[in-house]
Every structure is written in C-alpha cells, then in structure tokens.
C-alpha cells in the first residue's frame, strides 16, 4: 500500500470515529432531554454508518482478493 493510500485511509477512519462520537453525544443529550424519537433516529443513523463502513470494508477486501 502506498503512503498516500495509508494517509487517506487514516483520514477516513479518523473522520468516521469523529462522526460516531458526535452521534453518540447527540444520542446521550437527546435521551437526557427526553426526546425518544430523536434518539431513535440518531441510533438508526449510527447503525447505517456502521453498516456502510462494514460493507465498504468487505467490498474492498473482496476486490483486493480478486485482483491478486
């Protein structure tokens, strides 16, 4: 893997961790304010983010295996 690819991947991982943290914070704050619908929507957003990341990683692994 090239250095540029490594830096790009590290930046993406960092961004995803930041988004996950923001969603977690929003979930906690919404729960404290008693906003169950907002909590539910935020949890769904976090789940979709995790699903997209997992799918992206498995697609990339499959592509790399195919190219070998």
N, CA, C and O atoms as a Tripos MOL2 file, in Angstrom:
@<TRIPOS>MOLECULE
protein
  272   271    68     0     0
PROTEIN
NO_CHARGES

@<TRIPOS>ATOM
      1 N           0.8460   -1.1790    0.0000 N.3       1 UNK1
      2 CA          0.0000    0.0000    0.0000 C.3       1 UNK1
      3 C           0.8920    1.2430    0.0000 C.2       1 UNK1
      4 O           1.8650    1.3100    0.7510 O.2       1 UNK1
      5 N           0.5680    2.2070   -0.8240 N.am      2 UNK2
      6 CA          1.3630    3.4240   -0.9100 C.3       2 UNK2
      7 C           1.1030    4.3200    0.2920 C.2       2 UNK2
      8 O           0.0780    4.2050    0.9640 O.2       2 UNK2
      9 N           2.0600    5.2210    0.5500 N.am      3 UNK3
     10 CA          1.9320    6.1420    1.6810 C.3       3 UNK3
     11 C           0.7040    7.0360    1.5440 C.2       3 UNK3
     12 O           0.0370    7.3260    2.5370 O.2       3 UNK3
     13 N           0.4010    7.4720    0.3340 N.am      4 UNK4
     14 CA         -0.7760    8.3190    0.1150 C.3       4 UNK4
     15 C          -2.0530    7.5580    0.4470 C.2       4 UNK4
     16 O          -2.9840    8.1180    1.0240 O.2       4 UNK4
     17 N          -2.0940    6.2700    0.0770 N.am      5 UNK5
     18 CA         -3.2630    5.4450    0.3920 C.3       5 UNK5
     19 C          -3.4180    5.2730    1.8920 C.2       5 UNK5
     20 O          -4.5290    5.3140    2.4210 O.2       5 UNK5
     21 N          -2.2980    5.0810    2.5710 N.am      6 UNK6
     22 CA         -2.3260    4.8980    4.0280 C.3       6 UNK6
     23 C          -2.8340    6.1660    4.7020 C.2       6 UNK6
     24 O          -3.6670    6.1040    5.6060 O.2       6 UNK6
     25 N          -2.3280    7.3210    4.2550 N.am      7 UNK7
     26 CA         -2.7760    8.5940    4.8400 C.3       7 UNK7
     27 C          -4.2550    8.8240    4.5770 C.2       7 UNK7
     28 O          -4.9850    9.2860    5.4540 O.2       7 UNK7
     29 N          -4.6940    8.5020    3.3680 N.am      8 UNK8
     30 CA         -6.0970    8.6730    3.0080 C.3       8 UNK8
     31 C          -6.9910    7.7810    3.8600 C.2       8 UNK8
     32 O          -8.0330    8.2160    4.3510 O.2       8 UNK8
     33 N          -6.5750    6.5350    4.0300 N.am      9 UNK9
     34 CA         -7.3430    5.5980    4.8540 C.3       9 UNK9
     35 C          -7.3820    6.0600    6.3080 C.2       9 UNK9
     36 O          -8.4290    5.9920    6.9530 O.2       9 UNK9
     37 N          -6.2600    6.5260    6.8220 N.am     10 UNK10
     38 CA         -6.2030    7.0160    8.2020 C.3      10 UNK10
     39 C          -7.1110    8.2240    8.3850 C.2      10 UNK10
     40 O          -7.7670    8.3530    9.4190 O.2      10 UNK10
     41 N          -7.1550    9.1050    7.3990 N.am     11 UNK11
     42 CA         -8.0180   10.2830    7.4780 C.3      11 UNK11
     43 C          -9.4880    9.8760    7.4780 C.2      11 UNK11
     44 O         -10.2950   10.4410    8.2160 O.2      11 UNK11
     45 N          -9.8310    8.8910    6.6470 N.am     12 UNK12
     46 CA        -11.2170    8.4190    6.6030 C.3      12 UNK12
     47 C         -11.6220    7.7770    7.9240 C.2      12 UNK12
     48 O         -12.7220    8.0170    8.4210 O.2      12 UNK12
     49 N         -10.7430    6.9690    8.4920 N.am     13 UNK13
     50 CA        -11.0280    6.3150    9.7740 C.3      13 UNK13
     51 C         -11.2130    7.3710   10.8590 C.2      13 UNK13
     52 O         -12.1220    7.2750   11.6830 O.2      13 UNK13
     53 N         -10.3520    8.3680   10.8510 N.am     14 UNK14
     54 CA        -10.4550    9.4430   11.8340 C.3      14 UNK14
     55 C         -11.7840   10.1870   11.6930 C.2      14 UNK14
     56 O         -12.4330   10.5030   12.6910 O.2      14 UNK14
     57 N         -12.1810   10.4610   10.4660 N.am     15 UNK15
     58 CA        -13.4470   11.1490   10.2220 C.3      15 UNK15
     59 C         -14.6320   10.3140   10.6960 C.2      15 UNK15
     60 O         -15.5720   10.8380   11.2940 O.2      15 UNK15
     61 N         -14.5790    9.0090   10.4240 N.am     16 UNK16
     62 CA        -15.6650    8.1280   10.8520 C.3      16 UNK16
     63 C         -15.7610    8.0640   12.3690 C.2      16 UNK16
     64 O         -16.8590    8.0600   12.9260 O.2      16 UNK16
     65 N         -14.6090    8.0130   13.0410 N.am     17 UNK17
     66 CA        -14.6050    7.9960   14.5100 C.3      17 UNK17
     67 C         -15.2020    9.2900   15.0550 C.2      17 UNK17
     68 O         -15.9240    9.2690   16.0520 O.2      17 UNK17
     69 N         -14.9060   10.4060   14.4120 N.am     18 UNK18
     70 CA        -15.4520   11.6910   14.8370 C.3      18 UNK18
     71 C         -16.9730   11.7090   14.6780 C.2      18 UNK18
     72 O         -17.6900   12.1560   15.5730 O.2      18 UNK18
     73 N         -17.4550   11.2220   13.5410 N.am     19 UNK19
     74 CA        -18.9010   11.1820   13.3030 C.3      19 UNK19
     75 C         -19.5790   10.2650   14.3150 C.2      19 UNK19
     76 O         -20.6340   10.6080   14.8480 O.2      19 UNK19
     77 N         -18.9860    9.1010   14.5870 N.am     20 UNK20
     78 CA        -19.5530    8.1890   15.5810 C.3      20 UNK20
     79 C         -19.6230    8.8610   16.9490 C.2      20 UNK20
     80 O         -20.6190    8.7300   17.6590 O.2      20 UNK20
     81 N         -18.5670    9.5790   17.3140 N.am     21 UNK21
     82 CA        -18.5590   10.2810   18.5880 C.3      21 UNK21
     83 C         -19.6370   11.3460   18.6740 C.2      21 UNK21
     84 O         -20.2900   11.4980   19.7060 O.2      21 UNK21
     85 N         -19.8210   12.0820   17.5860 N.am     22 UNK22
     86 CA        -20.8640   13.1090   17.5560 C.3      22 UNK22
     87 C         -22.2530   12.4900   17.6670 C.2      22 UNK22
     88 O         -23.1200   13.0150   18.3650 O.2      22 UNK22
     89 N         -22.4580   11.3780   16.9790 N.am     23 UNK23
     90 CA        -23.7500   10.6970   17.0770 C.3      23 UNK23
     91 C         -23.9910   10.1740   18.4890 C.2      23 UNK23
     92 O         -25.0940   10.3030   19.0200 O.2      23 UNK23
     93 N         -22.9670    9.5860   19.0970 N.am     24 UNK24
     94 CA        -23.1050    9.0960   20.4740 C.3      24 UNK24
     95 C         -23.4620   10.2390   21.4310 C.2      24 UNK24
     96 O         -24.3350   10.0930   22.2860 O.2      24 UNK24
     97 N         -22.7850   11.3590   21.2780 N.am     25 UNK25
     98 CA        -23.0550   12.5220   22.1280 C.3      25 UNK25
     99 C         -24.4890   13.0160   21.9240 C.2      25 UNK25
    100 O         -25.1930   13.3120   22.8900 O.2      25 UNK25
    101 N         -24.9150   13.1030   20.6610 N.am     26 UNK26
    102 CA        -26.2780   13.5590   20.3740 C.3      26 UNK26
    103 C         -27.3140   12.5900   20.9440 C.2      26 UNK26
    104 O         -28.3640   13.0160   21.4240 O.2      26 UNK26
    105 N         -27.0240   11.2970   20.8940 N.am     27 UNK27
    106 CA        -27.9420   10.3010   21.4580 C.3      27 UNK27
    107 C         -28.0810   10.5100   22.9570 C.2      27 UNK27
    108 O         -29.1940   10.5280   23.4830 O.2      27 UNK27
    109 N         -26.9560   10.6670   23.6470 N.am     28 UNK28
    110 CA        -26.9950   10.8740   25.1040 C.3      28 UNK28
    111 C         -27.7360   12.1440   25.4730 C.2      28 UNK28
    112 O         -28.5670   12.1390   26.3810 O.2      28 UNK28
    113 N         -27.4420   13.2300   24.7790 N.am     29 UNK29
    114 CA        -28.0950   14.5040   25.0800 C.3      29 UNK29
    115 C         -29.5980   14.4360   24.8080 C.2      29 UNK29
    116 O         -30.3980   14.9580   25.5850 O.2      29 UNK29
    117 N         -29.9760   13.7960   23.7120 N.am     30 UNK30
    118 CA        -31.3980   13.6660   23.3800 C.3      30 UNK30
    119 C         -32.1210   12.8010   24.3960 C.2      30 UNK30
    120 O         -33.2670   13.0760   24.7530 O.2      30 UNK30
    121 N         -31.4500   11.7540   24.8620 N.am     31 UNK31
    122 CA        -32.0510   10.8860   25.8770 C.3      31 UNK31
    123 C         -32.2670   11.6610   27.1760 C.2      31 UNK31
    124 O         -33.3060   11.5160   27.8200 O.2      31 UNK31
    125 N         -31.2930   12.4810   27.5620 N.am     32 UNK32
    126 CA        -31.4290   13.2790   28.7790 C.3      32 UNK32
    127 C         -32.5620   14.2900   28.6580 C.2      32 UNK32
    128 O         -33.2300   14.5950   29.6460 O.2      32 UNK32
    129 N         -32.7800   14.8030   27.4660 N.am     33 UNK33
    130 CA        -33.8560   15.7790   27.2420 C.3      33 UNK33
    131 C         -35.2140   15.1040   27.0600 C.2      33 UNK33
    132 O         -36.2380   15.7810   26.9590 O.2      33 UNK33
    133 N         -35.2230   13.7800   27.0200 N.am     34 UNK34
    134 CA        -36.4830   13.0500   26.8810 C.3      34 UNK34
    135 C         -37.0650   13.1410   25.4810 C.2      34 UNK34
    136 O         -38.2660   13.3520   25.3160 O.2      34 UNK34
    137 N         -36.2200   12.9820   24.4780 N.am     35 UNK35
    138 CA        -36.6580   13.0590   23.0890 C.3      35 UNK35
    139 C         -36.4880   11.6960   22.4160 C.2      35 UNK35
    140 O         -35.5420   11.4870   21.6560 O.2      35 UNK35
    141 N         -37.4120   10.7680   22.6980 N.am     36 UNK36
    142 CA        -37.2330    9.3910   22.2130 C.3      36 UNK36
    143 C         -37.1930    9.2620   20.6910 C.2      36 UNK36
    144 O         -36.4590    8.4210   20.1720 O.2      36 UNK36
    145 N         -37.9610   10.0710   19.9670 N.am     37 UNK37
    146 CA        -37.9500    9.9810   18.5150 C.3      37 UNK37
    147 C         -36.5890   10.3850   17.9600 C.2      37 UNK37
    148 O         -36.0730    9.7390   17.0480 O.2      37 UNK37
    149 N         -36.0100   11.4410   18.5000 N.am     38 UNK38
    150 CA        -34.6910   11.8860   18.0610 C.3      38 UNK38
    151 C         -33.6410   10.8190   18.3850 C.2      38 UNK38
    152 O         -32.7620   10.5440   17.5680 O.2      38 UNK38
    153 N         -33.7330   10.2190   19.5750 N.am     39 UNK39
    154 CA        -32.8000    9.1500   19.9600 C.3      39 UNK39
    155 C         -32.8970    7.9940   18.9630 C.2      39 UNK39
    156 O         -31.8840    7.4590   18.5140 O.2      39 UNK39
    157 N         -34.1140    7.6240   18.6310 N.am     40 UNK40
    158 CA        -34.3210    6.5230   17.6880 C.3      40 UNK40
    159 C         -33.7120    6.8570   16.3260 C.2      40 UNK40
    160 O         -33.0290    6.0210   15.7340 O.2      40 UNK40
    161 N         -33.9500    8.0540   15.8310 N.am     41 UNK41
    162 CA        -33.4050    8.4570   14.5310 C.3      41 UNK41
    163 C         -31.8790    8.4970   14.5510 C.2      41 UNK41
    164 O         -31.2350    8.0840   13.5870 O.2      41 UNK41
    165 N         -31.3060    8.9890   15.6360 N.am     42 UNK42
    166 CA        -29.8520    9.0340   15.7430 C.3      42 UNK42
    167 C         -29.2510    7.6360   15.8170 C.2      42 UNK42
    168 O         -28.2000    7.3770   15.2300 O.2      42 UNK42
    169 N         -29.9120    6.7390   16.5340 N.am     43 UNK43
    170 CA        -29.4310    5.3580   16.5920 C.3      43 UNK43
    171 C         -29.4970    4.6970   15.2260 C.2      43 UNK43
    172 O         -28.6070    3.9320   14.8560 O.2      43 UNK43
    173 N         -30.5550    4.9930   14.4780 N.am     44 UNK44
    174 CA        -30.6670    4.4500   13.1220 C.3      44 UNK44
    175 C         -29.5500    4.9990   12.2370 C.2      44 UNK44
    176 O         -28.9790    4.2650   11.4300 O.2      44 UNK44
    177 N         -29.2420    6.2720   12.3820 N.am     45 UNK45
    178 CA        -28.1620    6.8790   11.5970 C.3      45 UNK45
    179 C         -26.8300    6.2320   11.9330 C.2      45 UNK45
    180 O         -26.0300    5.9490   11.0410 O.2      45 UNK45
    181 N         -26.5870    5.9940   13.2200 N.am     46 UNK46
    182 CA        -25.3340    5.3620   13.6410 C.3      46 UNK46
    183 C         -25.2400    3.9310   13.1000 C.2      46 UNK46
    184 O         -24.1780    3.4960   12.6540 O.2      46 UNK46
    185 N         -26.3500    3.2170   13.1430 N.am     47 UNK47
    186 CA        -26.3760    1.8550   12.6160 C.3      47 UNK47
    187 C         -26.0850    1.8460   11.1160 C.2      47 UNK47
    188 O         -25.3180    1.0110   10.6380 O.2      47 UNK47
    189 N         -26.6920    2.7670   10.3760 N.am     48 UNK48
    190 CA        -26.4560    2.8500    8.9310 C.3      48 UNK48
    191 C         -24.9980    3.1840    8.6270 C.2      48 UNK48
    192 O         -24.4250    2.6690    7.6670 O.2      48 UNK48
    193 N         -24.4060    4.0400    9.4420 N.am     49 UNK49
    194 CA        -22.9890    4.3650    9.2720 C.3      49 UNK49
    195 C         -22.1320    3.1260    9.4730 C.2      49 UNK49
    196 O         -21.2360    2.8500    8.6760 O.2      49 UNK49
    197 N         -22.4080    2.3780   10.5410 N.am     50 UNK50
    198 CA        -21.6490    1.1530   10.8110 C.3      50 UNK50
    199 C         -21.8340    0.1380    9.6890 C.2      50 UNK50
    200 O         -20.8750   -0.5180    9.2830 O.2      50 UNK50
    201 N         -23.0520    0.0050    9.1900 N.am     51 UNK51
    202 CA        -23.3440   -0.9260    8.1010 C.3      51 UNK51
    203 C         -22.5990   -0.5310    6.8300 C.2      51 UNK51
    204 O         -22.0270   -1.3830    6.1510 O.2      51 UNK51
    205 N         -22.6060    0.7450    6.5140 N.am     52 UNK52
    206 CA        -21.9180    1.2310    5.3110 C.3      52 UNK52
    207 C         -20.4120    0.9960    5.4150 C.2      52 UNK52
    208 O         -19.7700    0.6100    4.4380 O.2      52 UNK52
    209 N         -19.8580    1.2290    6.5900 N.am     53 UNK53
    210 CA        -18.4170    1.0260    6.7820 C.3      53 UNK53
    211 C         -18.0780   -0.4500    6.6470 C.2      53 UNK53
    212 O         -17.1110   -0.8050    5.9730 O.2      53 UNK53
    213 N         -18.8560   -1.3050    7.2770 N.am     54 UNK54
    214 CA        -18.6010   -2.7460    7.1970 C.3      54 UNK54
    215 C         -18.7330   -3.2370    5.7570 C.2      54 UNK54
    216 O         -17.9280   -4.0490    5.3010 O.2      54 UNK54
    217 N         -19.7290   -2.7560    5.0540 N.am     55 UNK55
    218 CA        -19.9370   -3.1460    3.6650 C.3      55 UNK55
    219 C         -18.7760   -2.6640    2.7970 C.2      55 UNK55
    220 O         -18.2910   -3.3910    1.9290 O.2      55 UNK55
    221 N         -18.3480   -1.4590    3.0380 N.am     56 UNK56
    222 CA        -17.2310   -0.8950    2.2780 C.3      56 UNK56
    223 C         -15.9610   -1.7080    2.5030 C.2      56 UNK56
    224 O         -15.2230   -1.9920    1.5590 O.2      56 UNK56
    225 N         -15.7090   -2.0800    3.7490 N.am     57 UNK57
    226 CA        -14.5150   -2.8560    4.0620 C.3      57 UNK57
    227 C         -14.5700   -4.2370    3.4240 C.2      57 UNK57
    228 O         -13.5630   -4.7180    2.9040 O.2      57 UNK57
    229 N         -15.7410   -4.8830    3.4580 N.am     58 UNK58
    230 CA        -15.8450   -6.2180    2.8620 C.3      58 UNK58
    231 C         -15.7550   -6.1310    1.3470 C.2      58 UNK58
    232 O         -15.1700   -7.0140    0.7190 O.2      58 UNK58
    233 N         -16.3210   -5.0840    0.7400 N.am     59 UNK59
    234 CA        -16.2080   -4.9030   -0.7040 C.3      59 UNK59
    235 C         -14.7590   -4.6860   -1.1000 C.2      59 UNK59
    236 O         -14.2950   -5.2260   -2.1040 O.2      59 UNK59
    237 N         -14.0480   -3.8970   -0.3120 N.am     60 UNK60
    238 CA        -12.6390   -3.6280   -0.6150 C.3      60 UNK60
    239 C         -11.8120   -4.9050   -0.4890 C.2      60 UNK60
    240 O         -10.9460   -5.1720   -1.3220 O.2      60 UNK60
    241 N         -12.0790   -5.6960    0.5560 N.am     61 UNK61
    242 CA        -11.3540   -6.9590    0.7350 C.3      61 UNK61
    243 C         -11.6250   -7.9020   -0.4250 C.2      61 UNK61
    244 O         -10.7080   -8.5590   -0.9190 O.2      61 UNK61
    245 N         -12.8790   -7.9750   -0.8650 N.am     62 UNK62
    246 CA        -13.2260   -8.8440   -1.9810 C.3      62 UNK62
    247 C         -12.5420   -8.3720   -3.2600 C.2      62 UNK62
    248 O         -12.0610   -9.1900   -4.0440 O.2      62 UNK62
    249 N         -12.4940   -7.0650   -3.4750 N.am     63 UNK63
    250 CA        -11.8390   -6.5350   -4.6520 C.3      63 UNK63
    251 C         -10.3410   -6.8400   -4.6260 C.2      63 UNK63
    252 O          -9.7680   -7.2430   -5.6380 O.2      63 UNK63
    253 N          -9.7110   -6.6450   -3.4690 N.am     64 UNK64
    254 CA         -8.2780   -6.9260   -3.3520 C.3      64 UNK64
    255 C          -7.9960   -8.4040   -3.5820 C.2      64 UNK64
    256 O          -6.9980   -8.7500   -4.2140 O.2      64 UNK64
    257 N          -8.8600   -9.2770   -3.0790 N.am     65 UNK65
    258 CA         -8.6690  -10.7150   -3.2700 C.3      65 UNK65
    259 C          -8.8190  -11.0860   -4.7490 C.2      65 UNK65
    260 O          -8.1110  -11.9600   -5.2470 O.2      65 UNK65
    261 N          -9.7390  -10.4200   -5.4420 N.am     66 UNK66
    262 CA         -9.9420  -10.6770   -6.8550 C.3      66 UNK66
    263 C          -8.7430  -10.2290   -7.6710 C.2      66 UNK66
    264 O          -8.3790  -10.8830   -8.6480 O.2      66 UNK66
    265 N          -8.1310   -9.1310   -7.2840 N.am     67 UNK67
    266 CA         -7.0040   -8.5910   -8.0400 C.3      67 UNK67
    267 C          -5.7190   -9.3730   -7.8280 C.2      67 UNK67
    268 O          -4.7790   -9.2290   -8.6100 O.2      67 UNK67
    269 N          -5.6570  -10.1790   -6.8110 N.am     68 UNK68
    270 CA         -4.4360  -10.9710   -6.5410 C.3      68 UNK68
    271 C          -4.2560  -12.0800   -7.5140 C.2      68 UNK68
    272 O          -3.2850  -12.8300   -7.4220 O.2      68 UNK68
@<TRIPOS>BOND
     1     1     2 1
     2     2     3 1
     3     3     4 2
     4     3     5 am
     5     5     6 1
     6     6     7 1
     7     7     8 2
     8     7     9 am
     9     9    10 1
    10    10    11 1
    11    11    12 2
    12    11    13 am
    13    13    14 1
    14    14    15 1
    15    15    16 2
    16    15    17 am
    17    17    18 1
    18    18    19 1
    19    19    20 2
    20    19    21 am
    21    21    22 1
    22    22    23 1
    23    23    24 2
    24    23    25 am
    25    25    26 1
    26    26    27 1
    27    27    28 2
    28    27    29 am
    29    29    30 1
    30    30    31 1
    31    31    32 2
    32    31    33 am
    33    33    34 1
    34    34    35 1
    35    35    36 2
    36    35    37 am
    37    37    38 1
    38    38    39 1
    39    39    40 2
    40    39    41 am
    41    41    42 1
    42    42    43 1
    43    43    44 2
    44    43    45 am
    45    45    46 1
    46    46    47 1
    47    47    48 2
    48    47    49 am
    49    49    50 1
    50    50    51 1
    51    51    52 2
    52    51    53 am
    53    53    54 1
    54    54    55 1
    55    55    56 2
    56    55    57 am
    57    57    58 1
    58    58    59 1
    59    59    60 2
    60    59    61 am
    61    61    62 1
    62    62    63 1
    63    63    64 2
    64    63    65 am
    65    65    66 1
    66    66    67 1
    67    67    68 2
    68    67    69 am
    69    69    70 1
    70    70    71 1
    71    71    72 2
    72    71    73 am
    73    73    74 1
    74    74    75 1
    75    75    76 2
    76    75    77 am
    77    77    78 1
    78    78    79 1
    79    79    80 2
    80    79    81 am
    81    81    82 1
    82    82    83 1
    83    83    84 2
    84    83    85 am
    85    85    86 1
    86    86    87 1
    87    87    88 2
    88    87    89 am
    89    89    90 1
    90    90    91 1
    91    91    92 2
    92    91    93 am
    93    93    94 1
    94    94    95 1
    95    95    96 2
    96    95    97 am
    97    97    98 1
    98    98    99 1
    99    99   100 2
   100    99   101 am
   101   101   102 1
   102   102   103 1
   103   103   104 2
   104   103   105 am
   105   105   106 1
   106   106   107 1
   107   107   108 2
   108   107   109 am
   109   109   110 1
   110   110   111 1
   111   111   112 2
   112   111   113 am
   113   113   114 1
   114   114   115 1
   115   115   116 2
   116   115   117 am
   117   117   118 1
   118   118   119 1
   119   119   120 2
   120   119   121 am
   121   121   122 1
   122   122   123 1
   123   123   124 2
   124   123   125 am
   125   125   126 1
   126   126   127 1
   127   127   128 2
   128   127   129 am
   129   129   130 1
   130   130   131 1
   131   131   132 2
   132   131   133 am
   133   133   134 1
   134   134   135 1
   135   135   136 2
   136   135   137 am
   137   137   138 1
   138   138   139 1
   139   139   140 2
   140   139   141 am
   141   141   142 1
   142   142   143 1
   143   143   144 2
   144   143   145 am
   145   145   146 1
   146   146   147 1
   147   147   148 2
   148   147   149 am
   149   149   150 1
   150   150   151 1
   151   151   152 2
   152   151   153 am
   153   153   154 1
   154   154   155 1
   155   155   156 2
   156   155   157 am
   157   157   158 1
   158   158   159 1
   159   159   160 2
   160   159   161 am
   161   161   162 1
   162   162   163 1
   163   163   164 2
   164   163   165 am
   165   165   166 1
   166   166   167 1
   167   167   168 2
   168   167   169 am
   169   169   170 1
   170   170   171 1
   171   171   172 2
   172   171   173 am
   173   173   174 1
   174   174   175 1
   175   175   176 2
   176   175   177 am
   177   177   178 1
   178   178   179 1
   179   179   180 2
   180   179   181 am
   181   181   182 1
   182   182   183 1
   183   183   184 2
   184   183   185 am
   185   185   186 1
   186   186   187 1
   187   187   188 2
   188   187   189 am
   189   189   190 1
   190   190   191 1
   191   191   192 2
   192   191   193 am
   193   193   194 1
   194   194   195 1
   195   195   196 2
   196   195   197 am
   197   197   198 1
   198   198   199 1
   199   199   200 2
   200   199   201 am
   201   201   202 1
   202   202   203 1
   203   203   204 2
   204   203   205 am
   205   205   206 1
   206   206   207 1
   207   207   208 2
   208   207   209 am
   209   209   210 1
   210   210   211 1
   211   211   212 2
   212   211   213 am
   213   213   214 1
   214   214   215 1
   215   215   216 2
   216   215   217 am
   217   217   218 1
   218   218   219 1
   219   219   220 2
   220   219   221 am
   221   221   222 1
   222   222   223 1
   223   223   224 2
   224   223   225 am
   225   225   226 1
   226   226   227 1
   227   227   228 2
   228   227   229 am
   229   229   230 1
   230   230   231 1
   231   231   232 2
   232   231   233 am
   233   233   234 1
   234   234   235 1
   235   235   236 2
   236   235   237 am
   237   237   238 1
   238   238   239 1
   239   239   240 2
   240   239   241 am
   241   241   242 1
   242   242   243 1
   243   243   244 2
   244   243   245 am
   245   245   246 1
   246   246   247 1
   247   247   248 2
   248   247   249 am
   249   249   250 1
   250   250   251 1
   251   251   252 2
   252   251   253 am
   253   253   254 1
   254   254   255 1
   255   255   256 2
   256   255   257 am
   257   257   258 1
   258   258   259 1
   259   259   260 2
   260   259   261 am
   261   261   262 1
   262   262   263 1
   263   263   264 2
   264   263   265 am
   265   265   266 1
   266   266   267 1
   267   267   268 2
   268   267   269 am
   269   269   270 1
   270   270   271 1
   271   271   272 2
@<TRIPOS>SUBSTRUCTURE
     1 UNK1         2 RESIDUE 1 A UNK
     2 UNK2         6 RESIDUE 1 A UNK
     3 UNK3        10 RESIDUE 1 A UNK
     4 UNK4        14 RESIDUE 1 A UNK
     5 UNK5        18 RESIDUE 1 A UNK
     6 UNK6        22 RESIDUE 1 A UNK
     7 UNK7        26 RESIDUE 1 A UNK
     8 UNK8        30 RESIDUE 1 A UNK
     9 UNK9        34 RESIDUE 1 A UNK
    10 UNK10       38 RESIDUE 1 A UNK
    11 UNK11       42 RESIDUE 1 A UNK
    12 UNK12       46 RESIDUE 1 A UNK
    13 UNK13       50 RESIDUE 1 A UNK
    14 UNK14       54 RESIDUE 1 A UNK
    15 UNK15       58 RESIDUE 1 A UNK
    16 UNK16       62 RESIDUE 1 A UNK
    17 UNK17       66 RESIDUE 1 A UNK
    18 UNK18       70 RESIDUE 1 A UNK
    19 UNK19       74 RESIDUE 1 A UNK
    20 UNK20       78 RESIDUE 1 A UNK
    21 UNK21       82 RESIDUE 1 A UNK
    22 UNK22       86 RESIDUE 1 A UNK
    23 UNK23       90 RESIDUE 1 A UNK
    24 UNK24       94 RESIDUE 1 A UNK
    25 UNK25       98 RESIDUE 1 A UNK
    26 UNK26      102 RESIDUE 1 A UNK
    27 UNK27      106 RESIDUE 1 A UNK
    28 UNK28      110 RESIDUE 1 A UNK
    29 UNK29      114 RESIDUE 1 A UNK
    30 UNK30      118 RESIDUE 1 A UNK
    31 UNK31      122 RESIDUE 1 A UNK
    32 UNK32      126 RESIDUE 1 A UNK
    33 UNK33      130 RESIDUE 1 A UNK
    34 UNK34      134 RESIDUE 1 A UNK
    35 UNK35      138 RESIDUE 1 A UNK
    36 UNK36      142 RESIDUE 1 A UNK
    37 UNK37      146 RESIDUE 1 A UNK
    38 UNK38      150 RESIDUE 1 A UNK
    39 UNK39      154 RESIDUE 1 A UNK
    40 UNK40      158 RESIDUE 1 A UNK
    41 UNK41      162 RESIDUE 1 A UNK
    42 UNK42      166 RESIDUE 1 A UNK
    43 UNK43      170 RESIDUE 1 A UNK
    44 UNK44      174 RESIDUE 1 A UNK
    45 UNK45      178 RESIDUE 1 A UNK
    46 UNK46      182 RESIDUE 1 A UNK
    47 UNK47      186 RESIDUE 1 A UNK
    48 UNK48      190 RESIDUE 1 A UNK
    49 UNK49      194 RESIDUE 1 A UNK
    50 UNK50      198 RESIDUE 1 A UNK
    51 UNK51      202 RESIDUE 1 A UNK
    52 UNK52      206 RESIDUE 1 A UNK
    53 UNK53      210 RESIDUE 1 A UNK
    54 UNK54      214 RESIDUE 1 A UNK
    55 UNK55      218 RESIDUE 1 A UNK
    56 UNK56      222 RESIDUE 1 A UNK
    57 UNK57      226 RESIDUE 1 A UNK
    58 UNK58      230 RESIDUE 1 A UNK
    59 UNK59      234 RESIDUE 1 A UNK
    60 UNK60      238 RESIDUE 1 A UNK
    61 UNK61      242 RESIDUE 1 A UNK
    62 UNK62      246 RESIDUE 1 A UNK
    63 UNK63      250 RESIDUE 1 A UNK
    64 UNK64      254 RESIDUE 1 A UNK
    65 UNK65      258 RESIDUE 1 A UNK
    66 UNK66      262 RESIDUE 1 A UNK
    67 UNK67      266 RESIDUE 1 A UNK
    68 UNK68      270 RESIDUE 1 A UNK
